[in-house]
Each structure stands twice: as C-alpha cells, then as structure tokens.
C-alpha cells in the first residue's frame, strides 16, 4: 500500500492511499454533506476524497464509482465519498483547537472550474473543485451542523475574494467552483453546541481554520493569495 500517514492528534485517523484521502472515525459520526456518495445527513464510519484521472469517467455515475472504490479499499460502510481533480500532493490539513473543541479541516483546492454564484449555468465541467472535509470533536445539533456549512462557505468565499480569484465565465469575483463540496462530521451524543454562528467561539474557530486551509490551498494552486491576516479574539 502506497500510503502516507498523516499526523494523528485526534480521535479520527487520516491517511492517503495512492489518490484517495481516507478519514476514519472511531465510531459512527454524523456527517452532513451533498457528497456524491451518501450525501445528506447520515451516520458514517469513513469519509473519502478521491482524485479522479482524466482517463476515468466517474461523473456519469459517481455514486456507483465511489461505492466500488470504497469496496476495493475495504472500507467499512457506511462511507461518505467525494471526488476531486486535485492531486493529493496539494492536500491541505489544518487543525484548530480551543479547549474543549478541536476542528480539523482537509482541503483540496482547484480553480479551473471557478465560478461566481449567479453565473449562467454551464455544461462543460473542468476538473477543478474545492472540497472541504471538516471534523469536529464535540457533538452538535443538526442546526449547528447546517450553520457550520454556512460558516465554512463564507470562509471559502472570503479566501477567494482576498486572493482575487475570478469566474471563468463572467470575470466576476469567484465564490467557488461549479462542483464544490463540503462534508462536516461530529461524534454522536448529547449536543455540546446548539449553534455555530459568527457570534460563537465554535463558529469563529471553524471559520478561521477553513479560511487558512483554503488560503494555503490557493497558494499551492498558484493563485496570488497574500499571507493569512491574523484573527482577533481567538
């Protein structure tokens, strides 16, 4: 197995096997996403992010493609699966901690499909996307998970605006790509947090971690991203 172990300081374990990032949980975690495989609000033991090659054709049946991949990797179901055109060499991993909370962000950042929200719908998809996997070590309510997706999206947009990334269609400031995905996971149990907005320490920490991860990803993608500005109050 051509696997590269990643730094382990959390209950979950992350490895890269060839072209696939694999994040395994110690038990079934709640995962909220719109991933091609097992999207929605589900319970899962694993999240994967697979880099597809140009000679592969998974976009027509992505769910079946990712399900077959999970089986080949002998991953214990259920599995949430994402796809990207970004190589795993450009994977960014960031951890933010503010006791008792720890948040880890795994980001792959591609820009060849950059678009602005409201751009005309396009049918030709370039192999570039921004995928975020976020794992939080404390239980959240379903509402807090939804709000965490919003905070992560705002952090992504802020990073893109700061870097001056433009839409490939309209030349407006890009707000993402046409195929972005966010997956947020937390353990089961009595919720420790009901909300994850910008007035909460949880939301502030999550926003910082995502912003820094995407900014580093933009730099690796060749975008003219400046140094990450300091975050006050954390």
Secondary structure by P-SEA (a helix, b strand, c coil): cccccccccccbbbbbcccbbbbbbccbbbbbcccccccccccccbbbbbbbcccccccccaaaaaaaaaaaacccccbbbbbcccccccbbbbbbbcccbbbbbbbbbbcccccccccccccccccbbbbbbbbbcccccaaaaaaaaaaaaaaaaaaaaaabbbbcccccccccccbbbbbbbbbbccccccccccccaaaaaaaaaaaaaaaaaaaaaccccccccccccc
